[in-house]
Every structure is written in structure tokens, then in C-alpha cells.
Amino acid sequence: MRLGKKLVEKGHELFFFSGGNPYQLLKQEFENVYRCTPIVWYENSYGVIPTASVFNILFPLPIYNYQTSRMQLKNPSSFETIRRYYDLRKHIHEVRPDLIIADGDILALRLADRWKIPSVYITNIIRPSFRFPTLLTPGERFTETYVKKCTRIIVPDNPKHTICDYNLGNTDRIGIKSKIEFVGSFFDMASQEGLEKHIFAPISGPWGTRAKLARILIPILSSSEGSSIITLGNPRSRQATKLANCQVYGWLTRKQRAQLMRNARIVVFSGSHGTCFEVIKHKKPSICLPTQPEQMGNAKKMQELKCSVYVENPKQLGSAIARLEENRETYRLHVENLSEYSRKFNGVERAVEVIEGIRT
């Protein structure tokens, strides 16, 4: 979002292609936003189901839609991929852009290669090496075919102490090292001191992932002695509920979320790349409870940097909170050092320079 606004500010005409919730968010901020079919994993209230997702590549599966409160049939992800490809092809053919910027979208890279349009790939995942399902490896190698053909690759992460390190793989062996630039986070990394008075758990992601995390976090945090705040990440909900010492919000504005993050003493989150840098920005000791392989890689790196504790189940979460409370100053010192290093980079400004360099 910040990169798009900066490019508009620089006088560039942008066209966006997206689906699902991102489409709605983009429509609120930009003009020229086109709808494309989203590609989604198979998930239920227990989160993303890897085995079912693999089966769903070729076969439709029944799924319960919690928004409409009814059963429906989820199309095979291969069908979603084909539909998205033709959606993109139609829109890109109409627009005829000078440059394609693909934010993790391999199909856009394929079209750029086919029509000989310069392309920039923005990603924090290339060849995951930690807890990545072996069944998905052939698909991963296939996507690398188009990653190798793009003009430049922008990684919104630090060149050293790289949070997404385990999700990139050996870029030299892949043959793309010369194309990659680590520009730094797209977040504004300037921080303000907060009050450090509660545990903050910002839940985000697809609805199944959110439901899984809520089912784990609410019982544990509502039964703890200290104050805690959970946001469920549901843009359709503005409700707030008090459960003992735990305040649960359906949705928070960007400003409210930043304020609660700034005033937290500990942050509990899934390990998503963007939230990792939010935590680093505000210099908060944290606990990572991943639900997807790429989050596991980020969590492992955050733990190695001694900024976070990586947990996988409710039992570990309870002990991790006690461990962080006891050693909070040690973790805080490490995350402060990482925050200071991360502030050396302005990811948005450098990304714009890379993009404008290709256009000239």
C-alpha cells in the first residue's frame, strides 16, 4: 500500500489487479483497481489444511462458508489459477503497461515473460527450506522458472539479519542472486515509546487461520493475571467483548492497532512477515505461533535473533509467556538492536528507485 502511494506521488499511473479482501482495500485507496479470481488454500476453523489443499488442486471439496452460514463446494485451486490467469491476461492486454510489478503473483510474471514486458517481483518467499511440505516442492520449482525470467526481484527485508531468510533459499544456486535487492521493510520504522501495559495479540490472515488462532489465544489470555488485548482481524465486525482481563475486538483501525502495539509489553502473533517488522519497529519482545510454513521460517529466524519465542501449541504458549515475562529486558535489548539496524533502510524509497531505474 505504501509503495503504491509513493509511486502515485511520483506521478506514475498505476493499475491494480487483485481479488478477495485485498481488492476491497485497494478500492478504498486507489483508482484503476480490477477484480481477479483469488487463489485460496482449503481451510476450516482449524486453519489451512495442507493435505486437503493438495487434494483440492485437482478436485472440488465441500466447505462451510461462515459468512453465509451454509455449505458450498470449493473449486479446485487449479481451476482458480486458470481463471485468475485469464482475468489477468484480459486486464493487462487492455492496459498495455510499460512495467509489471508482481507482489508474489507468478501468473503476472508469466504474462510479462510471454509479452516481453519488463517485470519486478516483490516477494519474501522463493524457496522455503524450513517445514515446507515435500508434496508442494514440484510446484515451487515450477514457479521458479518465471522468477528467474523477471527483470529485478525486490525483497522488503534487511540485507543482514534477514527475517525471511529461511523462505528465500540459496539464491546463488537458484541463479537469481544478481537480480535480488534487499531494500528494507516497507514499514515506516520510526518508533515511539509506549506504556508497556498489556499483552497484545493481533490476529490476521484468512478466516480459518483467524478462527484457529482465536480458539488458542482467547482461553489462555483470558485466564492469565495480566491485562491482554486481542483483535480478531475481521473487517466486518466492530464488536468488543470483555473476558476477565482480556479485551477482544473484532476489528481495529490502523491507528488503533499501532497504538495498542506501541503500548504492549509483549506481542503474540502468527509470524507473518509484515507483523514481524511491526514488532521490530515498536521494539517489542514477542511470541510467534505460526499456522503456515512461511510463518514458521520467520518465527525460527526471529527466535535465532533472540527477539521472539517460537511456539507450536497452547501448552508451549503458556510457558513462553512466563519465560518472556521473566527475561523481558534481555529480549527487549535484542529487538531494540534489530530495530536500530532496520531503521537504516527505507524500503519504499529504495524500491521506487529500483522500479524507476527499470523504466528509464
Sequence and secondary structure as in RCSB ss.txt:
>XXXX:A:sequence
MRLGKKLVEKGHELFFFSGGNPYQLLKQEFENVYRCTPIVWYENSYGVIPTASVFNILFPLPIYNYQTSRMQLKN
PSSFETIRRYYDLRKHIHEVRPDLIIADGDILALRLADRWKIPSVYITNIIRPSFRFPTLLTPGERFTETYVKKC
TRIIVPDNPKHTICDYNLGNTDRIGIKSKIEFVGSFFDMASQEGLEKHIFAPISGPWGTRAKLARILIPILSSSE
GSSIITLGNPRSRQATKLANCQVYGWLTRKQRAQLMRNARIVVFSGSHGTCFEVIKHKKPSICLPTQPEQMGNAK
KMQELKCSVYVENPKQLGSAIARLEENRETYRLHVENLSEYSRKFNGVERAVEVIEGIRT
>XXXX:A:secstr
 HHHHHHHHTT    EEE HHHHHHHHHH SSEEE       EETTEE HHHHHHTTTS EEEEETTTTEEEEE 
 HHHHHHHHHHHHHHHHHHH  S EEEES HHHHHHHHHTT  EEEE S SS  SS  GGGHHHHHHHHHHHTTS
SEEEE S SSS TTHHHH  HHHHT GGGEEE   SS          EEEEE  SSHHHHHHHHHHHHHHHHTSS
S EEEE   TT   EEEETTEEEES   HHHHHHHHHTEEEEEE   HHHHHHHHHTT  EEE  SSHHHHHHHH
HHHHTTSEEE  SHHHHHHHHHHHHHTHHHHHHHHHHHHHHHTT  HHHHHHHHHHHHH 
